[in-house]
């Protein structure tokens, strides 16, 4: 099973830059998109349908903000778009497809970069989502969370980490929150199961210098419950081609998707 996750910074812009052409060559079973910036109505339009896939989407209350989507070859047993707390549900930050024994979700966290209010919303989302994840790990099924988290977990996950310790996305509270998920709760970072190298990033500032010097951050993850840990076969963040500020993230699992 191949699962691809991409924060698209607007689905129409990403499609114009060749996202769908690329996806047609990738043989993915499930594709999770974040930050679609499209309404549920717009996500039903022909130009955002991917041939051979079912499309499901969740939008934000405000137009052109947030939004997540899942494209899947196999029609799922159920689709869930609510986490039961406002920081997710109001802003279109979560959608989950349920299959036999495994659920796959697309998650968009607030970046915290826009303003103090945005940062406060990020920390509120982190608190709410952590409580949700703590409950989910007790359920008798496995989960893959394709999450655009806007947090670089470790020193390996950001260029020039010493200079970034006070910046949003690499602050001590954010990294401690990731430690809680991956340490105490036992969630698995799919990339680090198969690759411990540095300078593997998923986001770059929109500047020529950031691109040229590879001044990147790893903000995008596939987080797994323990039952999926041994199924990870390969994981790849593709610096090129890119269709937004974020790199596509592809993980291959030793798993056959079924309903």
N, C-alpha and C positions, 0 to 999 in steps of 0.2 A: 504494500500500500504506500502510495506517495501522497504526502500532504504538503501543499505549498501555501505560504502565508505572505501577503504583501500589504503594506500600508501604502495606499495609492495616492494620497493627497488629492482626492477628487477622481472618481472613476472615469468621467468623460475625458479629462486631461490624460489619464494613463492610457486609455484606449487609443487616443489620437497619437500617442507616442509608441504604440505598438504592443501594448500589453496582451491583447487577445491573440495577436499573431504569434507571440512568444509562447503563450500558454498552450496553444494548439500543438506545439512541438514537445511539450513536457510530459505528457502521459500521466497527468495527475489524477488521482481518484477523488480528492477533495481539495478545493481552493478556498482559502479564507482571506477576505479582503477587509481592511480597516480604513476608516476615514473616507468613505465613498462620497460624502457631501451631496447625496442625492436622496430625494424623497422615495417612499415606498412605491408611489405611483410611477416615478421616473425609472425605478428599478424593474418595472414590468415592461418597459419599452423594448422593442426589438433590438435596438442598437446596443443594449447592455446584456443581451442573452448570448451565452457561449454555447455554440453548437455541441450537442452531446451531453449537456449538463442540465440538471435542475438548478434553478436559481431561487434563493431565499434571502430576504433582506430585512433589516430593521433600521428605521430612521430616527432622527432627533425631532423634538418638538419644533425647534427653530430651523428654518430652511438653510441649506448649504453649510450645515455644521454636522460633524461627526458622521455616524452611520456605519454599519457593518453589513457584510454579506457573506454567504456561503454558496459556492457552486459545487455540486456533487453529481458524479455519474450515477450513483445508486440512490434511488428515492428513499429518504430516511423514514424511520417509524414515526418520528415526531420532530417538531421544531419548537424551540423555546426561545423567547425574546425578552424575558423579564427575569431579573435577579431579585426583585422585591425591594430594591432601595433606589431612591431618587437619583443619586449620582450616576447610576447606570441607565435606568429605564427612561428618564427624561431626555437623555442625550444620545440615545441610540448606540450604546457602547457594548452590547452583548447580543450574540445569537448563537444558538447551539443546535446541532443536528444529532439526533439519537439513532444509533444503529444497534445491531446485536452486540451486546457486551461492551461497547465503547461509545462514548459521546465525543464529538469534536466541536469546539467552540471558537468563534472569532471575537476577540476582545480588544477594545480601544480604550486605553487609559487617558485621562487628561495629561497634557504635556507638562503643565505647570509653568510654561515659559511666557505666556501672554501677559500675565498681571499677577498681583498678589491674590486676587480672587481666584484666578485659575490655579495657583499653587495651593490655596486652601482647599479648593475642590479636589485637587489631586490627592491630598492627604486624607480627605474625607472618603474618597473612593477607595484608597488603600485600606483604610480601617474596615469599611463595609465589605470589600472584596475578600480580605483576609478571613473575616468571620465566615463568609460564604464558603471559601475554599476549605476551611477547617471542618465544616460539616460534610462537604462533598467527599472528602477522603475516606469517610466511614461507610460510604455506600458500596453496594456490591456490583460495581461496574467501574470501568476505567475511563479516564478522561484525557483528552489532548486539548490544551488551551493555546491556541495560536494568538499570541498577545503582543500588541504594540504597546510597550510599557513605559517608554521614555525614562528608563532607569538602566544605567550601566552597572552591572552587579559588582564586578571585580576590577582590579588594576589592569588586567589583560583586556578589559572591555572598553577602554577609552585611551586615545592617544594623549601623551603628556599628562598622565593621571595626577601627578603632583600639583599641577596648575589648576586642576578642575575640582578639587575637593570641596570647594565652597559653592560650586555651581549647581543649579537645579539639574537633576539627572544623575548626579554622582555625590550627593550630600550624604552625610552619615545616617540620618533617619531613613532615607530611601534605601540605602544599601543594607541597613539593618533589617528593614522590612523584607527585602529579598532573602536575607539570611534566614529569616523566620520561615518563609515559604519553602526554601530549598533545604534548610537544615532541620528545624524543629518539626515542620509538617511533613517533610519527606518528599516534596515534589521534585521532579527530575528535570534538569535543563538538558534538553535533547542534544544540543550542539556539544556541550561539554562531556557528554557520554562518549563521544567518538573523536573529539578534537580539543586538545588543550593548548593550542597555539595562540599567540597574541596577534594583534593587528588584524583581527577578523571583525569587521564592523558592519552595521546595518543602516546607519544614518550619517549623513554629512550635511553640514551647514550649506546653505545655498550661496556658495562663493567659490570663485576660481581657485583661491588658495587652499581651501579645505579639500577640494577635489585633487589638486596637484600634489599636495603633501600628505594626502590620505589622513586628514585630521578627522577621524571618524569616531563614532560611539556605537556600541552594540545595544540598541534599544528594543530589538524585536526577538521574541522567544517562541519556542514551543515547549510548554511546561506540561509534564506528564505525571499521572499517578504511577505508583510503584509497579503496578502490574504491566505497564508498557515499557519499563526500563530496558529489559533484555531484548526487546523487539527492535530497538534502534539499530539500523544497519549503516546509514550514512546521513550526513547533514551538510548542507552547503548554503552559504550566503554568497550570492552572485553580485559582485560589484558592478559588473556589466553583463547584460544590458540592464539599465534601470529605467523606471517609468515614473519615478518621483524621487524625493530625497532619501527614500528608504530602499534598501536592497531586497529583492525577493529571497525568501528563505524556504528551502526545500528539504524535507526529511523523508527518507525511505524507511519503512517499517516492515519487519517480518510478520506481516499480518494480512489476512484476507478479509476485506470488508464485506459484511453481509447484514441482512435484516431478519 
